[in-house]
């Protein structure tokens, strides 16, 4: 992954700015707490351009502020995966219509987070039927508090809520068969994998962040073991030539996803013994379980300390729910 490819993604550009400020010493000394940085994401997102790339006939990628967006051109109109951040939704919609060249028909939410479903209201008013898991609809319909970011997300208006919910369904869009399948709690409790089977392209949502440590939302029942299982599920779907659209980061291959899965499993296996010994989150961070991984994976929004925090918290919460 080149610097240009990384910086072309919305989260990459914002993370690059914040990483630079950490090097300069502008940020607080505790680099394991992402709450101090999250407030800066909003203003940064306003400066990131919305750009598009053609992935093949009738399929485009929209990248910029928020998560990666896929646009499928079908005979009945456009099918879009994710809607981006709310403050840029109109601009994103204009880009979607421009590259697709047809009216908007349906929107698929890979999960509920604001950088993936924040444009739902704008897209719905433009005519989109919204599809998601029941868990995603429930999260969008109620106020959510994300503990690690100390951030409250208000409930979405009724028009922005998915009107069709399922954990597994199939769409026939022209000659494209799109398989949508939910996974057990991983990044959140409502994640969807979107597989464009004819084109051999998979959109993972935030089950995969290419080249960087991912967010794992323990407040939405996400946990690192679920992330490993989800990666295994996607790897079974992917072939040697499958192109993978991650939630954040540049287009990826099966090998990129396998490397991500290996990193997750390594961290999971290092955190489990700490939890068995009753270590607190702070003690787990001090143990630096990601120290040999940070030079590769710690160049995004999350430092190794931040990722340890979210991964350990999710593991701890999952253990509690199992009892």
C-alpha positions as CSV (number, residue, x, y, z in Angstrom):
1,X,0.0,0.0,0.0
2,X,1.5,3.3,-1.1
3,X,1.2,6.5,0.9
4,X,-0.9,8.0,-2.0
5,X,-3.3,5.0,-1.9
6,X,-3.6,5.3,1.9
7,X,-4.1,9.1,1.9
8,X,-6.8,8.7,-0.8
9,X,-9.0,7.2,1.8
10,X,-11.0,9.5,4.1
11,X,-9.9,7.9,7.3
12,X,-6.3,7.7,6.0
13,X,-6.1,11.4,5.4
14,X,-7.5,12.3,8.8
15,X,-5.4,9.7,10.5
16,X,-2.3,10.9,8.7
17,X,-2.8,14.4,10.0
18,X,-3.4,13.2,13.6
19,X,-0.4,10.8,13.4
20,X,1.8,13.8,12.4
21,X,0.5,15.8,15.3
22,X,1.3,13.0,17.7
23,X,4.9,12.9,16.4
24,X,5.1,16.7,16.9
25,X,3.9,16.3,20.5
26,X,0.7,18.3,20.0
27,X,-1.5,15.5,21.5
28,X,-1.8,14.4,25.1
29,X,0.8,12.0,26.4
30,X,-1.5,9.0,26.6
31,X,-1.6,7.6,23.1
32,X,-3.9,4.8,24.1
33,X,-7.0,6.9,24.4
34,X,-8.8,7.7,21.1
35,X,-11.5,9.9,22.8
36,X,-9.1,12.8,22.8
37,X,-8.7,12.6,19.0
38,X,-12.2,11.8,17.9
39,X,-13.5,15.4,18.2
40,X,-11.0,16.3,15.5
41,X,-12.4,13.9,12.9
42,X,-15.4,16.1,12.0
43,X,-13.4,19.2,10.9
44,X,-11.0,17.0,9.0
45,X,-13.7,15.2,7.1
46,X,-14.9,18.5,5.7
47,X,-11.6,18.9,3.9
48,X,-11.4,15.5,2.3
49,X,-12.4,15.3,-1.4
50,X,-15.0,12.8,-2.6
51,X,-13.5,10.8,-5.4
52,X,-14.5,7.8,-7.5
53,X,-12.8,4.9,-9.3
54,X,-14.2,2.4,-11.8
55,X,-13.8,-1.2,-10.6
56,X,-15.2,-2.6,-13.9
57,X,-18.3,-2.2,-16.1
58,X,-21.2,-1.0,-13.9
59,X,-19.3,-1.0,-10.6
60,X,-17.7,2.0,-9.0
61,X,-15.9,2.8,-5.7
62,X,-16.6,6.1,-4.0
63,X,-13.9,7.1,-1.4
64,X,-13.2,10.1,0.6
65,X,-14.8,11.2,3.9
66,X,-16.1,8.2,5.8
67,X,-16.1,4.5,4.8
68,X,-15.7,3.1,1.3
69,X,-18.8,3.1,-0.8
70,X,-19.7,0.7,-3.7
71,X,-22.1,1.7,-6.6
72,X,-23.6,-1.0,-8.8
73,X,-25.4,0.1,-12.0
74,X,-28.4,-2.2,-12.7
75,X,-31.2,-2.1,-15.2
76,X,-33.6,-0.7,-12.6
77,X,-31.2,1.9,-11.2
78,X,-28.3,2.1,-8.7
79,X,-27.6,-0.2,-5.7
80,X,-25.2,1.5,-3.2
81,X,-23.3,0.0,-0.3
82,X,-23.1,2.5,2.6
83,X,-23.8,6.2,2.5
84,X,-20.9,7.9,4.3
85,X,-20.8,10.7,6.8
86,X,-23.9,12.9,7.3
87,X,-22.2,16.2,6.7
88,X,-21.1,15.2,3.2
89,X,-24.1,13.1,2.2
90,X,-25.4,15.4,-0.5
91,X,-22.0,15.6,-2.2
92,X,-21.6,11.9,-2.0
93,X,-25.0,11.3,-3.5
94,X,-24.2,13.7,-6.4
95,X,-21.1,11.7,-7.0
96,X,-23.0,8.4,-6.9
97,X,-25.5,9.6,-9.4
98,X,-22.8,11.0,-11.7
99,X,-20.8,7.8,-11.9
100,X,-23.8,5.6,-12.0
101,X,-25.8,7.6,-14.4
102,X,-29.2,6.3,-13.2
103,X,-31.7,7.0,-10.4
104,X,-30.9,5.6,-6.9
105,X,-33.0,2.5,-6.1
106,X,-31.6,0.8,-3.0
107,X,-29.0,1.4,-0.2
108,X,-27.3,-1.4,1.8
109,X,-25.9,-0.6,5.2
110,X,-23.0,-2.8,6.3
111,X,-23.5,-1.5,9.9
112,X,-24.8,1.4,11.8
113,X,-21.8,3.7,12.4
114,X,-22.0,7.3,11.3
115,X,-19.2,7.1,8.8
116,X,-21.1,4.3,6.9
117,X,-24.8,5.1,7.5
118,X,-24.7,8.8,8.2
119,X,-26.0,9.7,4.8
120,X,-29.1,7.4,5.1
121,X,-31.6,10.3,5.3
122,X,-30.3,12.0,2.2
123,X,-30.3,8.8,0.3
124,X,-33.7,7.8,1.4
125,X,-35.2,11.1,0.4
126,X,-33.6,10.5,-3.0
127,X,-35.6,7.3,-3.4
128,X,-33.5,4.6,-1.9
129,X,-35.0,1.6,-0.1
130,X,-32.6,0.8,2.8
131,X,-31.5,-2.8,3.6
132,X,-29.6,-3.9,6.7
133,X,-29.6,-6.4,9.5
134,X,-32.3,-6.1,12.2
135,X,-29.5,-5.3,14.7
136,X,-28.3,-2.4,12.6
137,X,-31.8,-1.0,12.3
138,X,-32.2,-1.3,16.1
139,X,-28.9,0.7,16.7
140,X,-29.9,3.4,14.2
141,X,-33.4,3.7,15.7
142,X,-32.1,4.4,19.2
143,X,-29.5,6.7,20.8
144,X,-26.1,5.0,21.0
145,X,-23.2,5.7,23.4
146,X,-19.8,4.6,22.3
147,X,-17.7,4.2,25.4
148,X,-14.2,4.2,24.0
149,X,-14.9,7.5,22.1
150,X,-17.1,9.0,24.9
151,X,-19.4,9.8,22.0
152,X,-23.2,9.9,21.8
153,X,-24.9,9.3,18.5
154,X,-28.6,10.4,18.4
155,X,-31.3,8.2,17.0
156,X,-31.8,8.5,13.3
157,X,-35.1,9.9,11.9
158,X,-37.6,7.4,10.7
159,X,-36.9,8.0,7.1
160,X,-33.3,7.0,7.6
161,X,-34.0,3.6,9.0
162,X,-33.8,0.4,7.0
163,X,-37.2,-0.8,5.8
164,X,-36.0,-4.3,4.9
165,X,-34.0,-6.3,7.4
166,X,-32.6,-9.8,7.3
167,X,-29.4,-11.7,8.2
168,X,-29.1,-13.3,4.8
169,X,-30.7,-12.4,1.5
170,X,-29.9,-12.3,-2.2
171,X,-30.4,-9.5,-4.8
172,X,-30.7,-10.0,-8.5
173,X,-29.5,-6.8,-10.2
174,X,-29.4,-7.5,-14.0
175,X,-26.8,-10.2,-14.4
176,X,-25.3,-9.6,-11.0
177,X,-26.2,-11.7,-8.0
178,X,-25.5,-9.9,-4.8
179,X,-25.3,-12.1,-1.7
180,X,-25.7,-10.3,1.7
181,X,-24.8,-12.3,4.8
182,X,-24.6,-11.3,8.4
183,X,-21.9,-12.6,10.8
184,X,-22.1,-13.0,14.6
185,X,-20.9,-10.0,16.6
186,X,-17.5,-8.8,15.3
187,X,-17.0,-5.1,14.5
188,X,-20.6,-4.5,15.8
189,X,-23.5,-6.9,16.3
190,X,-25.0,-6.1,12.9
191,X,-22.3,-6.4,10.3
192,X,-23.1,-7.5,6.7
193,X,-20.8,-8.9,4.1
194,X,-21.8,-7.8,0.5
195,X,-20.6,-10.2,-2.2
196,X,-21.0,-9.2,-5.9
197,X,-20.6,-12.7,-7.1
198,X,-20.6,-12.2,-10.8
199,X,-17.9,-9.5,-10.6
200,X,-16.0,-11.4,-7.9
201,X,-15.9,-8.3,-5.6
202,X,-16.6,-8.3,-1.8
203,X,-17.5,-5.3,0.3
204,X,-16.6,-6.1,3.9
205,X,-17.7,-3.0,5.7
206,X,-15.6,-2.5,8.8
207,X,-15.0,-6.2,9.2
208,X,-11.7,-5.4,7.4
209,X,-9.6,-2.3,7.4
210,X,-6.7,-2.6,4.9
211,X,-3.3,-2.1,6.4
212,X,-4.3,-0.5,9.7
213,X,-5.6,-1.4,13.1
214,X,-9.5,-1.5,13.0
215,X,-12.0,-0.1,15.4
216,X,-13.9,-2.8,17.4
217,X,-17.0,-1.4,18.9
218,X,-17.5,-3.2,22.3
219,X,-20.4,-0.9,23.0
220,X,-22.2,-2.6,20.1
221,X,-21.0,-6.1,21.2
222,X,-18.0,-6.2,18.9
223,X,-15.0,-8.3,19.9
224,X,-11.7,-9.4,18.4
225,X,-12.6,-13.1,18.4
226,X,-15.6,-12.2,16.2
227,X,-13.4,-10.2,13.9
228,X,-11.2,-13.3,13.4
229,X,-14.2,-15.5,12.7
230,X,-15.5,-12.9,10.2
231,X,-12.2,-12.7,8.4
232,X,-12.3,-16.5,8.1
233,X,-15.8,-16.3,6.7
234,X,-14.7,-13.7,4.0
235,X,-11.6,-15.7,3.2
236,X,-13.8,-18.7,2.4
237,X,-15.8,-16.5,-0.1
238,X,-12.7,-15.0,-1.7
239,X,-10.7,-16.6,-4.5
240,X,-7.2,-15.8,-5.7
241,X,-8.5,-13.0,-8.0
242,X,-11.3,-11.6,-5.8
243,X,-11.1,-7.9,-5.2
244,X,-12.0,-6.8,-1.7
245,X,-13.4,-3.4,-0.8
246,X,-12.5,-2.8,2.9
247,X,-14.4,-0.5,5.2
248,X,-11.3,1.8,5.2
249,X,-8.1,1.7,3.2
250,X,-7.4,0.9,-0.5
251,X,-8.7,-1.9,-2.6
252,X,-7.4,-5.2,-1.3
253,X,-6.6,-8.8,-2.3
254,X,-7.2,-12.1,-0.5
255,X,-3.6,-11.9,0.7
256,X,-4.2,-8.5,2.3
257,X,-7.2,-9.9,4.2
258,X,-5.2,-13.0,5.3
259,X,-2.5,-10.7,6.7
260,X,-5.1,-8.7,8.6
261,X,-6.6,-11.9,9.9
262,X,-3.2,-13.1,11.1
263,X,-2.6,-9.8,12.9
264,X,-6.0,-10.1,14.6
265,X,-5.4,-13.7,15.7
266,X,-2.0,-12.8,17.1
267,X,-3.4,-10.0,19.2
268,X,-6.3,-12.1,20.3
269,X,-3.9,-14.9,21.5
270,X,-1.8,-12.4,23.4
271,X,-4.7,-10.7,25.1
272,X,-6.5,-13.9,26.3
273,X,-3.8,-14.9,28.8
274,X,-3.8,-11.3,30.3
275,X,-7.6,-11.5,30.7
276,X,-7.2,-15.0,32.3
277,X,-4.9,-13.4,34.9
278,X,-7.4,-10.7,35.6
279,X,-5.4,-7.8,34.2
280,X,-7.2,-4.5,33.8
281,X,-7.4,-2.6,30.5
282,X,-4.6,-0.3,31.7
283,X,-2.4,-3.2,32.6
284,X,-3.0,-4.8,29.2
285,X,-1.9,-1.6,27.5
286,X,1.2,-1.4,29.6
287,X,2.1,-5.0,28.6
288,X,2.4,-3.7,25.0
289,X,1.0,-6.8,23.2
290,X,1.2,-5.1,19.8
291,X,4.8,-3.7,20.1
292,X,6.2,-5.8,17.2
293,X,3.1,-5.1,15.0
294,X,2.8,-1.3,15.4
295,X,5.3,-0.4,12.7
296,X,3.0,-2.1,10.1
297,X,-0.5,-1.6,11.5
298,X,-0.2,1.4,13.7
299,X,-0.1,4.1,10.9
300,X,-3.8,4.8,10.8
301,X,-6.2,6.3,13.3
302,X,-5.4,3.8,16.1
303,X,-2.0,3.5,17.7
304,X,-1.0,0.1,19.1
305,X,-2.2,1.3,22.6
306,X,-5.6,2.4,21.2
307,X,-6.1,-0.9,19.5
308,X,-5.1,-2.8,22.6
309,X,-7.7,-0.7,24.5
310,X,-10.6,-1.5,22.1
311,X,-9.6,-5.1,21.6
312,X,-9.2,-5.8,25.3
313,X,-12.4,-4.0,26.2
314,X,-14.3,-6.0,23.6
315,X,-12.8,-9.3,24.8
316,X,-13.6,-8.4,28.4
317,X,-17.3,-7.6,27.6
318,X,-17.6,-10.7,25.5
319,X,-16.4,-12.9,28.4
320,X,-19.0,-11.2,30.6
321,X,-21.8,-12.0,28.2
322,X,-20.7,-15.7,28.0
323,X,-21.2,-16.2,31.7
